[in-house]
């Protein structure tokens, strides 16, 4: 192959060209420059794609000459992960080596010692061994070990999976989509990305899997009219349709989102069109049960104003939240008044600045639309509120608790916060205001909703102040913190595994349905669990809500709980694996058999006896 000509002045290309032209004896003098420039380029948008253009030339240029990656026959998929975790130049070299093998697999590089099928097999093993990095599950173990920060490895693996079809990877992506979607998180960006990847991989299959197509269709063609239109032409097709066709379209859109929790841009266009032109059809698109129909009938002008203020293509995920919200029996005059206030409450300058910094939005009307839509999601999907990769399970749990048990109080707190830029919660008679405290920055702003984005740093600052005040009392400080931090409704009885010898018997006494038949009347209630890894090593404490305790479909007594992690399908050690579907779970719940949950439990509240 002749000398590759470069026209770009890009520093990586120059370093690569210099290495290419140098003699075999002097390759080592210029390799570091190539790796150093590649390290920088890998951090830039589309950096992987830019580097991949040269992957078929790496061997000829001498990129790996004299290095551990030189002989492809000696490479081991098992070692890829450790090399990625080494970071720095070593991780960069590993990335380049995998890109070279990808070039072989795709036929861009005919290698004398590795066939395309062998290269594909190698990459399939790499992906199989590193699915947690490829899919980046939001588990406690990943958060504790900061695995989510290994973005380069995740991005390289994602690039490989996008460009090298493997039935194994396809099935893994589908399974991950299914596992996440069934949990109905508010933030669905990760699911949508996985569906896009799976859709791309499905193009390599002779026959698309029908289970996958349920999700693909929900996003790209959720209804008959939508399937025959582009996003740009969809509204014109709606205008040309009669009421019968529009009603059919409404039912198809509603069925799609109900079965997947995923909202297509077509749904947002349809809902806004119907809201303005044919509001009498709103029931067809929004109501899934009698409670929803009644809420819509009694509050149609108000719901219409919410749609007009909050629903756009960009905020479309909140449509699912609105559907679920209408199913809740909480539409009191006070609730409507407080939610209506959100449409017009003045925004504190700090709030505007915070949203502008994260979302790059300064227009007040657009900010208002974002805030209203996200609160609709929080109220409609209390168990879909997630902490992302942030160590904020206590505050995230409080938001879910308020949304479930005290939605009016949550709205009042949020409206006051938007106007004043602070939260105040009392602890044993002492008001603690977030504006006097230091706020810890969030590690992850991408995988949380906007309500959480704004409130969590303030709530966390108050929580840590309470933690300081309650320390040194000879018992787990959450005995005193939880009732104050959650403000209302927390049982005052408390037991923890470290100071109460009757811990297990008390949990049976108060939470086992055959002993306490009224257990579910006061739930949800906060509880503390210890998370373990597969080896049984304790990773630390985690906050959950016990939602209910009940027999599953086969009669096993299970504890159903809310886990602030967006991905609650986890192994908690000693083969204890949480379930999110198939064992009687309601939307967003996780569950474990009673004794498995008790194994991980270390603190819980119970009602004091009169």
KOLKEKOL-154345 format. One record per residue (C-alpha): residue in one letter; x, y, z negated. Coordinates in steps of 0.5 Angstrom, whole numbers, plus 500, padded with zeros to 3 digits. Example, Ala and Ser with C-alpha at 12.3 -4.5 7.8 and 13.67 -1.06 7.14 Angstrom:
<pts>
a525491484 s527498486 
</pts>
This chain:
<pts>
x500500500 x503507502 x504513497 x497515495 x496523496 x493527491 x490534492 x488536485 x492540481 x489536475 x495534470 x493527469 x494526477 x501530477 x503525471 x501519475 x504521482 x510523478 x510516475 x508513482 x514516486 x520514480 x524508481 x522502477 x528503473 x526510470 x518508470 x519508462 x521515462 x514517465 x509512462 x508516456 x506522460 x501518464 x498516457 x498522454 x494526460 x489520460 x488521452 x486528454 x482526460 x478521456 x475526451 x472530457 x466529461 x466524466 x473523464 x473515465 x470516472 x476520474 x481515471 x477509474 x479512481 x486510480 x485504476 x486500483 x493503483 x495502476 x500496477 x503499483 x505505480 x508502474 x503504469 x504498465 x511496467 x514493461 x508494456 x504488453 x498490458 x503488464 x501481465 x494480466 x494473465 x497474458 x491479456 x486476451 x479479450 x479477442 x485482441 x482488445 x478491439 x484491434 x488495440 x482500441 x482501433 x489503433 x487509436 x492514440 x496512446 x495505444 x488505445 x488509451 x493504454 x487499452 x482503456 x486503462 x488496462 x480494462 x479499467 x484496471 x481489470 x474492472 x477494479 x479487480 x472485478 x469490483 x473488488 x477495489 x483491487 x485484490 x490482484 x495476486 x494473479 x486474477 x480473481 x474478481 x470472478 x476471473 x476479471 x468479470 x469473466 x474477462 x470483461 x464479459 x468476453 x470483451 x463486451 x460480448 x466480442 x464488441 x457489442 x456493436 x461498439 x457497446 x450498442 x453502436 x448500431 x446505426 x447500420 x450501413 x456497415 x457502421 x456508417 x460506411 x466504415 x465510420 x465505426 x460510429 x466515430 x470510435 x467513441 x472512446 x471504445 x464505445 x464509452 x469505455 x465499454 x459502456 x462504462 x464497464 x457495462 x454500467 x459498473 x460490472 x454486472 x453480467 x447476465 x449476458 x450484457 x443485461 x440480456 x444483450 x441490452 x434488453 x434485446 x437491443 x432495446 x426491444 x429491437 x430498436 x423500440 x419495435 x421500430 x418506433 x424511431 x422518432 x429519436 x429515442 x435518446 x439511444 x433507447 x432511453 x440510455 x440503454 x433502458 x437506463 x443502463 x439495463 x435498469 x442499473 x444492471 x437489473 x438492480 x444486480 x439481479 x435477484 x428478480 x427483474 x425480468 x418482466 x420483459 x425488461 x420491466 x415493460 x420498458 x423500464 x416502467 x414505460 x419510462 x419511470 x412509472 x407508466 x401508470 x398508477 x398515480 x405516476 x408510480 x406513487 x409520485 x415524483 x415528476 x415534481 x409532485 x405528479 x401534477 x398536485 x396528485 x392529478 x389535481 x387531487 x384525483 x377525480 x375524473 x374516474 x381516476 x384521471 x380516466 x384510468 x390514468 x389516461 x388509459 x394506462 x399512459 x396511453 x397503453 x404504455 x406508450 x402504444 x406498446 x413501447 x413507443 x416511449 x413517452 x415518460 x415525463 x409524466 x405523460 x407530458 x405533465 x398529464 x397531457 x398539459 x394538465 x388535461 x388540456 x388546460 x383543465 x379537462 x379537455 x373533455 x378527457 x383528451 x380523447 x381518453 x389519452 x390520445 x385516441 x386509439 x381508434 x375511430 x379515426 x383518431 x376519435 x373523429 x379527428 x379529435 x372530435 x372535429 x378538430 x379539438 x380546438 x386545433 x389539437 x388543443 x392549440 x398544438 x398541445 x399548448 x404550443 x408544442 x408539448 x413540454 x417535458 x423536453 x419535447 x415529450 x417524444 x412528440 x406525444 x407519440 x407522434 x401526435 x397519437 x399516430 x398523427 x391522429 x390515426 x391518419 x386520415 x389527412 x386532416 x383536410 x382543411 x388545407 x392540412 x390544418 x391550415 x398549413 x400545420 x396551423 x401556419 x407553422 x405555429 x406562427 x410563420 x416568421 x423564422 x429566418 x435568421 x439562418 x434558421 x434561428 x442561428 x442553426 x437551431 x441555437 x448552435 x445545435 x440546441 x443552445 x436555444 x435562443 x428563445 x423564439 x417561443 x422555445 x424554438 x417554435 x415549440 x421544438 x419545430 x412544431 x413538436 x418535431 x414536425 x408532429 x413527429 x415527422 x407527420 x405522425 x411517424 x413517417 x417511417 x420513424 x424518420 x432516420 x438518417 x442517423 x450516421 x449521416 x450518408 x443522407 x439516405 x436519399 x434526402 x431522408 x427517404 x424523400 x422526407 x418519409 x415519402 x412526403 x410525410 x406519407 x404521400 x404528400 x403531407 x400538405 x406539400 x411537406 x408542410 x408548405 x415546403 x417546410 x413553412 x417556406 x423554408 x423556415 x421563412 x426564407 x431559409 x431555402 x428550398 x427550391 x426544386 x425543379 x429539375 x427538367 x425545367 x430548371 x429551378 x435549383 x435553389 x439550395 x441558397 x446558391 x449551393 x454549398 x451545404 x455538406 x455538414 x452533417 x456527421 x451526426 x446531429 x444527435 x440521432 x436525427 x430529428 x430537428 x426537421 x431533418 x437537421 x434543418 x432540411 x437535410 x443539408 x439543403 x435537400 x442534399 x445540396 x439539391 x440532390 x447532388 x446538383 x441533380 x446528380 x451532376 x446534371 x444527370 x450524369 x453521363 x446519360 x448511359 x443509365 x443510372 x441517373 x436516378 x431514373 x431522372 x433524379 x427520383 x421523379 x424530380 x427530387 x420527390 x416532386 x410528385 x407521384 x414517382 x412512377 x416514370 x418507368 x425505371 x430499371 x437498373 x440491374 x446494370 x443496363 x437492363 x437485361 x430484363 x431487370 x429481374 x423479370 x421486370 x421486378 x417480378 x412482372 x410489376 x411487383 x409480384 x402480387 x399474383 x402478377 x400485378 x394485383 x394492383 x401493385 x400496392 x396502390 x401506387 x406505393 x411507396 x416508391 x423509391 x428503390 x436502390 x439496393 x446494394 x448493401 x453487403 x457485409 x457478412 x462476407 x458478401 x462484400 x459490397 x459496401 x455501396 x448503394 x443505399 x436508398 x429505401 x422505399 x418499397 x412500402 x408494399 x408487397 x404482400 x404475403 x406474411 x402470416 x405463413 x404465406 x411467404 x411473399 x415479402 x417486400 x416491406 x420497405 x422503409 x429503411 x432510412 x437507418 x434507424 x436500426 x433496420 x435489423 x441488419 x445482415 x445484408 x450479406 x449471404 x445470410 x440475408 x437478414 x432483414 x426482419 x422488423 x417484427 x414477427 x413477419 x407481418 x411488419 x407494420 x410499425 x417502422 x417497416 x423492415 x421486410 x425480406 x422475402 x421477395 x427473392 x432476398 x430483396 x431482389 x438479390 x440486393 x435490389 x439494383 x434499381 x426500381 x421504378 x414501375 x408504372 x409506364 x404502360 x398506357 
</pts>
